[in-house]
Amino acid sequence: MKADSSELPSENTQGAQPPKSGVFGKAGAGTLQPLQDAQRLKPSIAESDLDSTGFSHTLTLINGKYKMTILYCLAQFGCVRFNEMQRYIATISFKTLSANLKALEADGLVVRKEYPQIPPKVEYRLSEKGESLIPIIEAMCYWGEAHCE
């Protein structure tokens, strides 16, 4: 029995758009069809454009050697000072950490707060948009724990 799309719960939160089609669902009046929908057809790869997907957009925001590590650090510890983060991520240089934090701030994932004092004090935390990545970060942690040997 096929469920009417009006009976399905809406998973479209905080302005996120549901996928257009493919393995991860099919758009339908603001709801996602269940993945088990046997009547759904996968799109042809020849007719698809990776750059127009939410997956591609997400990767542009979190791609890089240290961005996910920085996001994990902020998700785990909340408000963190620059030097604390640099010590926590032992392999990152000052320049690389600074550049990654600036990029994450420009993308709206991180909030920077500077205190006018000597010595200067700068703290970083996840923005509301950044906090929306916490379930993804947690899922990666669970997967890693389940598959580490």
mmCIF file of the C-alpha atoms, coordinates in Angstrom:
data_MODEL
# 
_entry.id   MODEL 
# 
loop_
_atom_site.group_PDB 
_atom_site.id 
_atom_site.type_symbol 
_atom_site.label_atom_id 
_atom_site.label_alt_id 
_atom_site.label_comp_id 
_atom_site.label_asym_id 
_atom_site.label_entity_id 
_atom_site.label_seq_id 
_atom_site.pdbx_PDB_ins_code 
_atom_site.Cartn_x 
_atom_site.Cartn_y 
_atom_site.Cartn_z 
_atom_site.occupancy 
_atom_site.B_iso_or_equiv 
_atom_site.pdbx_formal_charge 
_atom_site.auth_seq_id 
_atom_site.auth_comp_id 
_atom_site.auth_asym_id 
_atom_site.auth_atom_id 
_atom_site.pdbx_PDB_model_num 
ATOM 1   C CA . MET A 1 1   ? 0.000  0.000  0.000   1.00 0.00 ? 1   MET A CA 1 
ATOM 2   C CA . LYS A 1 2   ? 1.448  3.328  -1.060  1.00 0.00 ? 2   LYS A CA 1 
ATOM 3   C CA . ALA A 1 3   ? 1.187  6.121  1.493   1.00 0.00 ? 3   ALA A CA 1 
ATOM 4   C CA . ASP A 1 4   ? -0.355 9.396  0.398   1.00 0.00 ? 4   ASP A CA 1 
ATOM 5   C CA . SER A 1 5   ? 2.287  12.149 0.445   1.00 0.00 ? 5   SER A CA 1 
ATOM 6   C CA . SER A 1 6   ? 0.026  14.246 2.692   1.00 0.00 ? 6   SER A CA 1 
ATOM 7   C CA . GLU A 1 7   ? 0.286  11.559 5.393   1.00 0.00 ? 7   GLU A CA 1 
ATOM 8   C CA . LEU A 1 8   ? 4.091  11.588 5.474   1.00 0.00 ? 8   LEU A CA 1 
ATOM 9   C CA . PRO A 1 9   ? 5.834  13.690 8.137   1.00 0.00 ? 9   PRO A CA 1 
ATOM 10  C CA . SER A 1 10  ? 7.649  16.758 6.918   1.00 0.00 ? 10  SER A CA 1 
ATOM 11  C CA . GLU A 1 11  ? 11.414 16.565 7.311   1.00 0.00 ? 11  GLU A CA 1 
ATOM 12  C CA . ASN A 1 12  ? 12.015 19.993 5.794   1.00 0.00 ? 12  ASN A CA 1 
ATOM 13  C CA . THR A 1 13  ? 13.411 21.965 8.752   1.00 0.00 ? 13  THR A CA 1 
ATOM 14  C CA . GLN A 1 14  ? 15.184 25.310 8.981   1.00 0.00 ? 14  GLN A CA 1 
ATOM 15  C CA . GLY A 1 15  ? 14.718 26.122 5.299   1.00 0.00 ? 15  GLY A CA 1 
ATOM 16  C CA . ALA A 1 16  ? 16.498 22.971 4.104   1.00 0.00 ? 16  ALA A CA 1 
ATOM 17  C CA . GLN A 1 17  ? 15.253 21.750 0.763   1.00 0.00 ? 17  GLN A CA 1 
ATOM 18  C CA . PRO A 1 18  ? 14.509 18.053 0.320   1.00 0.00 ? 18  PRO A CA 1 
ATOM 19  C CA . PRO A 1 19  ? 16.507 16.201 -2.346  1.00 0.00 ? 19  PRO A CA 1 
ATOM 20  C CA . LYS A 1 20  ? 15.063 16.368 -5.843  1.00 0.00 ? 20  LYS A CA 1 
ATOM 21  C CA . SER A 1 21  ? 15.441 12.645 -6.517  1.00 0.00 ? 21  SER A CA 1 
ATOM 22  C CA . GLY A 1 22  ? 17.755 9.706  -6.117  1.00 0.00 ? 22  GLY A CA 1 
ATOM 23  C CA . VAL A 1 23  ? 18.639 7.297  -3.354  1.00 0.00 ? 23  VAL A CA 1 
ATOM 24  C CA . PHE A 1 24  ? 17.973 9.814  -0.597  1.00 0.00 ? 24  PHE A CA 1 
ATOM 25  C CA . GLY A 1 25  ? 14.378 10.554 -1.459  1.00 0.00 ? 25  GLY A CA 1 
ATOM 26  C CA . LYS A 1 26  ? 12.161 12.324 -3.914  1.00 0.00 ? 26  LYS A CA 1 
ATOM 27  C CA . ALA A 1 27  ? 10.607 15.745 -3.442  1.00 0.00 ? 27  ALA A CA 1 
ATOM 28  C CA . GLY A 1 28  ? 6.872  15.889 -3.052  1.00 0.00 ? 28  GLY A CA 1 
ATOM 29  C CA . ALA A 1 29  ? 4.993  18.867 -1.597  1.00 0.00 ? 29  ALA A CA 1 
ATOM 30  C CA . GLY A 1 30  ? 7.695  19.628 0.964   1.00 0.00 ? 30  GLY A CA 1 
ATOM 31  C CA . THR A 1 31  ? 8.016  16.044 2.202   1.00 0.00 ? 31  THR A CA 1 
ATOM 32  C CA . LEU A 1 32  ? 10.465 13.237 1.575   1.00 0.00 ? 32  LEU A CA 1 
ATOM 33  C CA . GLN A 1 33  ? 9.146  9.967  0.241   1.00 0.00 ? 33  GLN A CA 1 
ATOM 34  C CA . PRO A 1 34  ? 10.294 6.926  2.233   1.00 0.00 ? 34  PRO A CA 1 
ATOM 35  C CA . LEU A 1 35  ? 13.521 5.397  0.953   1.00 0.00 ? 35  LEU A CA 1 
ATOM 36  C CA . GLN A 1 36  ? 11.733 2.061  0.663   1.00 0.00 ? 36  GLN A CA 1 
ATOM 37  C CA . ASP A 1 37  ? 9.346  3.424  -1.986  1.00 0.00 ? 37  ASP A CA 1 
ATOM 38  C CA . ALA A 1 38  ? 9.685  0.637  -4.560  1.00 0.00 ? 38  ALA A CA 1 
ATOM 39  C CA . GLN A 1 39  ? 8.041  2.685  -7.312  1.00 0.00 ? 39  GLN A CA 1 
ATOM 40  C CA . ARG A 1 40  ? 10.708 5.410  -7.243  1.00 0.00 ? 40  ARG A CA 1 
ATOM 41  C CA . LEU A 1 41  ? 13.066 5.409  -10.226 1.00 0.00 ? 41  LEU A CA 1 
ATOM 42  C CA . LYS A 1 42  ? 16.697 6.422  -9.860  1.00 0.00 ? 42  LYS A CA 1 
ATOM 43  C CA . PRO A 1 43  ? 17.727 9.279  -12.125 1.00 0.00 ? 43  PRO A CA 1 
ATOM 44  C CA . SER A 1 44  ? 20.144 8.706  -14.957 1.00 0.00 ? 44  SER A CA 1 
ATOM 45  C CA . ILE A 1 45  ? 23.702 9.794  -14.155 1.00 0.00 ? 45  ILE A CA 1 
ATOM 46  C CA . ALA A 1 46  ? 23.896 11.326 -17.640 1.00 0.00 ? 46  ALA A CA 1 
ATOM 47  C CA . GLU A 1 47  ? 20.964 13.620 -16.786 1.00 0.00 ? 47  GLU A CA 1 
ATOM 48  C CA . SER A 1 48  ? 22.239 14.549 -13.334 1.00 0.00 ? 48  SER A CA 1 
ATOM 49  C CA . ASP A 1 49  ? 24.409 17.462 -12.206 1.00 0.00 ? 49  ASP A CA 1 
ATOM 50  C CA . LEU A 1 50  ? 26.416 16.923 -9.009  1.00 0.00 ? 50  LEU A CA 1 
ATOM 51  C CA . ASP A 1 51  ? 27.043 20.657 -8.598  1.00 0.00 ? 51  ASP A CA 1 
ATOM 52  C CA . SER A 1 52  ? 23.313 21.342 -8.209  1.00 0.00 ? 52  SER A CA 1 
ATOM 53  C CA . THR A 1 53  ? 22.859 18.952 -5.276  1.00 0.00 ? 53  THR A CA 1 
ATOM 54  C CA . GLY A 1 54  ? 22.704 19.672 -1.569  1.00 0.00 ? 54  GLY A CA 1 
ATOM 55  C CA . PHE A 1 55  ? 25.510 17.159 -1.151  1.00 0.00 ? 55  PHE A CA 1 
ATOM 56  C CA . SER A 1 56  ? 27.819 19.295 -3.289  1.00 0.00 ? 56  SER A CA 1 
ATOM 57  C CA . HIS A 1 57  ? 26.870 22.468 -1.407  1.00 0.00 ? 57  HIS A CA 1 
ATOM 58  C CA . THR A 1 58  ? 27.535 20.775 1.934   1.00 0.00 ? 58  THR A CA 1 
ATOM 59  C CA . LEU A 1 59  ? 30.935 19.591 0.728   1.00 0.00 ? 59  LEU A CA 1 
ATOM 60  C CA . THR A 1 60  ? 31.909 23.098 -0.338  1.00 0.00 ? 60  THR A CA 1 
ATOM 61  C CA . LEU A 1 61  ? 31.287 24.234 3.244   1.00 0.00 ? 61  LEU A CA 1 
ATOM 62  C CA . ILE A 1 62  ? 33.036 21.394 5.106   1.00 0.00 ? 62  ILE A CA 1 
ATOM 63  C CA . ASN A 1 63  ? 35.647 20.253 2.585   1.00 0.00 ? 63  ASN A CA 1 
ATOM 64  C CA . GLY A 1 64  ? 39.262 20.391 3.677   1.00 0.00 ? 64  GLY A CA 1 
ATOM 65  C CA . LYS A 1 65  ? 41.668 18.624 5.970   1.00 0.00 ? 65  LYS A CA 1 
ATOM 66  C CA . TYR A 1 66  ? 40.709 20.470 9.152   1.00 0.00 ? 66  TYR A CA 1 
ATOM 67  C CA . LYS A 1 67  ? 37.216 21.947 8.778   1.00 0.00 ? 67  LYS A CA 1 
ATOM 68  C CA . MET A 1 68  ? 35.363 18.906 10.118  1.00 0.00 ? 68  MET A CA 1 
ATOM 69  C CA . THR A 1 69  ? 37.902 18.624 12.939  1.00 0.00 ? 69  THR A CA 1 
ATOM 70  C CA . ILE A 1 70  ? 37.291 22.269 13.872  1.00 0.00 ? 70  ILE A CA 1 
ATOM 71  C CA . LEU A 1 71  ? 33.515 21.755 13.728  1.00 0.00 ? 71  LEU A CA 1 
ATOM 72  C CA . TYR A 1 72  ? 33.854 18.614 15.865  1.00 0.00 ? 72  TYR A CA 1 
ATOM 73  C CA . CYS A 1 73  ? 35.944 20.529 18.419  1.00 0.00 ? 73  CYS A CA 1 
ATOM 74  C CA . LEU A 1 74  ? 33.338 23.293 18.669  1.00 0.00 ? 74  LEU A CA 1 
ATOM 75  C CA . ALA A 1 75  ? 30.457 20.817 18.817  1.00 0.00 ? 75  ALA A CA 1 
ATOM 76  C CA . GLN A 1 76  ? 32.221 18.869 21.574  1.00 0.00 ? 76  GLN A CA 1 
ATOM 77  C CA . PHE A 1 77  ? 33.491 21.750 23.724  1.00 0.00 ? 77  PHE A CA 1 
ATOM 78  C CA . GLY A 1 78  ? 31.224 24.700 22.884  1.00 0.00 ? 78  GLY A CA 1 
ATOM 79  C CA . CYS A 1 79  ? 32.958 28.076 23.094  1.00 0.00 ? 79  CYS A CA 1 
ATOM 80  C CA . VAL A 1 80  ? 36.694 27.589 22.496  1.00 0.00 ? 80  VAL A CA 1 
ATOM 81  C CA . ARG A 1 81  ? 39.602 30.031 22.444  1.00 0.00 ? 81  ARG A CA 1 
ATOM 82  C CA . PHE A 1 82  ? 41.939 30.055 19.457  1.00 0.00 ? 82  PHE A CA 1 
ATOM 83  C CA . ASN A 1 83  ? 44.999 28.793 21.376  1.00 0.00 ? 83  ASN A CA 1 
ATOM 84  C CA . GLU A 1 84  ? 42.997 26.021 23.061  1.00 0.00 ? 84  GLU A CA 1 
ATOM 85  C CA . MET A 1 85  ? 41.828 24.803 19.668  1.00 0.00 ? 85  MET A CA 1 
ATOM 86  C CA . GLN A 1 86  ? 45.352 24.950 18.258  1.00 0.00 ? 86  GLN A CA 1 
ATOM 87  C CA . ARG A 1 87  ? 46.616 22.822 21.157  1.00 0.00 ? 87  ARG A CA 1 
ATOM 88  C CA . TYR A 1 88  ? 43.690 20.377 20.774  1.00 0.00 ? 88  TYR A CA 1 
ATOM 89  C CA . ILE A 1 89  ? 44.350 19.969 17.027  1.00 0.00 ? 89  ILE A CA 1 
ATOM 90  C CA . ALA A 1 90  ? 48.055 19.422 17.533  1.00 0.00 ? 90  ALA A CA 1 
ATOM 91  C CA . THR A 1 91  ? 48.952 19.042 13.840  1.00 0.00 ? 91  THR A CA 1 
ATOM 92  C CA . ILE A 1 92  ? 47.439 22.348 12.665  1.00 0.00 ? 92  ILE A CA 1 
ATOM 93  C CA . SER A 1 93  ? 49.542 25.463 12.136  1.00 0.00 ? 93  SER A CA 1 
ATOM 94  C CA . PHE A 1 94  ? 48.517 28.941 13.289  1.00 0.00 ? 94  PHE A CA 1 
ATOM 95  C CA . LYS A 1 95  ? 48.065 30.085 9.680   1.00 0.00 ? 95  LYS A CA 1 
ATOM 96  C CA . THR A 1 96  ? 45.965 27.067 8.669   1.00 0.00 ? 96  THR A CA 1 
ATOM 97  C CA . LEU A 1 97  ? 43.728 27.274 11.740  1.00 0.00 ? 97  LEU A CA 1 
ATOM 98  C CA . SER A 1 98  ? 43.226 30.997 11.203  1.00 0.00 ? 98  SER A CA 1 
ATOM 99  C CA . ALA A 1 99  ? 42.368 30.540 7.510   1.00 0.00 ? 99  ALA A CA 1 
ATOM 100 C CA . ASN A 1 100 ? 39.939 27.676 8.206   1.00 0.00 ? 100 ASN A CA 1 
ATOM 101 C CA . LEU A 1 101 ? 38.192 29.587 10.996  1.00 0.00 ? 101 LEU A CA 1 
ATOM 102 C CA . LYS A 1 102 ? 37.832 32.635 8.734   1.00 0.00 ? 102 LYS A CA 1 
ATOM 103 C CA . ALA A 1 103 ? 36.343 30.457 5.981   1.00 0.00 ? 103 ALA A CA 1 
ATOM 104 C CA . LEU A 1 104 ? 33.913 28.779 8.400   1.00 0.00 ? 104 LEU A CA 1 
ATOM 105 C CA . GLU A 1 105 ? 32.940 32.206 9.743   1.00 0.00 ? 105 GLU A CA 1 
ATOM 106 C CA . ALA A 1 106 ? 32.401 33.546 6.212   1.00 0.00 ? 106 ALA A CA 1 
ATOM 107 C CA . ASP A 1 107 ? 30.166 30.536 5.459   1.00 0.00 ? 107 ASP A CA 1 
ATOM 108 C CA . GLY A 1 108 ? 28.105 31.260 8.579   1.00 0.00 ? 108 GLY A CA 1 
ATOM 109 C CA . LEU A 1 109 ? 29.021 28.051 10.420  1.00 0.00 ? 109 LEU A CA 1 
ATOM 110 C CA . VAL A 1 110 ? 31.171 29.649 13.141  1.00 0.00 ? 110 VAL A CA 1 
ATOM 111 C CA . VAL A 1 111 ? 30.793 32.799 15.226  1.00 0.00 ? 111 VAL A CA 1 
ATOM 112 C CA . ARG A 1 112 ? 33.903 34.710 16.282  1.00 0.00 ? 112 ARG A CA 1 
ATOM 113 C CA . LYS A 1 113 ? 33.882 36.897 19.397  1.00 0.00 ? 113 LYS A CA 1 
ATOM 114 C CA . GLU A 1 114 ? 36.811 39.189 20.051  1.00 0.00 ? 114 GLU A CA 1 
ATOM 115 C CA . TYR A 1 115 ? 37.342 40.771 23.457  1.00 0.00 ? 115 TYR A CA 1 
ATOM 116 C CA . PRO A 1 116 ? 39.125 44.156 23.508  1.00 0.00 ? 116 PRO A CA 1 
ATOM 117 C CA . GLN A 1 117 ? 41.767 43.401 26.102  1.00 0.00 ? 117 GLN A CA 1 
ATOM 118 C CA . ILE A 1 118 ? 45.494 42.823 26.378  1.00 0.00 ? 118 ILE A CA 1 
ATOM 119 C CA . PRO A 1 119 ? 46.480 40.153 25.584  1.00 0.00 ? 119 PRO A CA 1 
ATOM 120 C CA . PRO A 1 120 ? 43.753 39.769 22.936  1.00 0.00 ? 120 PRO A CA 1 
ATOM 121 C CA . LYS A 1 121 ? 41.148 37.114 23.635  1.00 0.00 ? 121 LYS A CA 1 
ATOM 122 C CA . VAL A 1 122 ? 39.209 35.513 20.765  1.00 0.00 ? 122 VAL A CA 1 
ATOM 123 C CA . GLU A 1 123 ? 36.591 32.786 21.177  1.00 0.00 ? 123 GLU A CA 1 
ATOM 124 C CA . TYR A 1 124 ? 34.796 30.696 18.592  1.00 0.00 ? 124 TYR A CA 1 
ATOM 125 C CA . ARG A 1 125 ? 31.529 28.804 18.763  1.00 0.00 ? 125 ARG A CA 1 
ATOM 126 C CA . LEU A 1 126 ? 29.136 27.171 16.336  1.00 0.00 ? 126 LEU A CA 1 
ATOM 127 C CA . SER A 1 127 ? 26.466 29.404 14.853  1.00 0.00 ? 127 SER A CA 1 
ATOM 128 C CA . GLU A 1 128 ? 22.884 28.181 14.618  1.00 0.00 ? 128 GLU A CA 1 
ATOM 129 C CA . LYS A 1 129 ? 23.666 27.025 11.076  1.00 0.00 ? 129 LYS A CA 1 
ATOM 130 C CA . GLY A 1 130 ? 26.798 25.267 12.365  1.00 0.00 ? 130 GLY A CA 1 
ATOM 131 C CA . GLU A 1 131 ? 24.839 23.595 15.149  1.00 0.00 ? 131 GLU A CA 1 
ATOM 132 C CA . SER A 1 132 ? 22.578 22.071 12.497  1.00 0.00 ? 132 SER A CA 1 
ATOM 133 C CA . LEU A 1 133 ? 25.625 19.966 11.467  1.00 0.00 ? 133 LEU A CA 1 
ATOM 134 C CA . ILE A 1 134 ? 25.882 18.336 14.923  1.00 0.00 ? 134 ILE A CA 1 
ATOM 135 C CA . PRO A 1 135 ? 23.677 15.334 13.965  1.00 0.00 ? 135 PRO A CA 1 
ATOM 136 C CA . ILE A 1 136 ? 25.972 14.697 10.979  1.00 0.00 ? 136 ILE A CA 1 
ATOM 137 C CA . ILE A 1 137 ? 29.067 14.945 13.177  1.00 0.00 ? 137 ILE A CA 1 
ATOM 138 C CA . GLU A 1 138 ? 27.479 12.594 15.738  1.00 0.00 ? 138 GLU A CA 1 
ATOM 139 C CA . ALA A 1 139 ? 26.570 10.108 12.992  1.00 0.00 ? 139 ALA A CA 1 
ATOM 140 C CA . MET A 1 140 ? 30.191 10.147 11.805  1.00 0.00 ? 140 MET A CA 1 
ATOM 141 C CA . CYS A 1 141 ? 31.352 9.486  15.381  1.00 0.00 ? 141 CYS A CA 1 
ATOM 142 C CA . TYR A 1 142 ? 28.952 6.542  15.771  1.00 0.00 ? 142 TYR A CA 1 
ATOM 143 C CA . TRP A 1 143 ? 30.004 5.114  12.418  1.00 0.00 ? 143 TRP A CA 1 
ATOM 144 C CA . GLY A 1 144 ? 33.691 5.449  13.306  1.00 0.00 ? 144 GLY A CA 1 
ATOM 145 C CA . GLU A 1 145 ? 33.195 3.750  16.673  1.00 0.00 ? 145 GLU A CA 1 
ATOM 146 C CA . ALA A 1 146 ? 31.275 0.914  15.055  1.00 0.00 ? 146 ALA A CA 1 
ATOM 147 C CA . HIS A 1 147 ? 33.887 0.339  12.341  1.00 0.00 ? 147 HIS A CA 1 
ATOM 148 C CA . CYS A 1 148 ? 37.208 0.912  14.082  1.00 0.00 ? 148 CYS A CA 1 
ATOM 149 C CA . GLU A 1 149 ? 39.296 -2.154 14.686  1.00 0.00 ? 149 GLU A CA 1 
# 
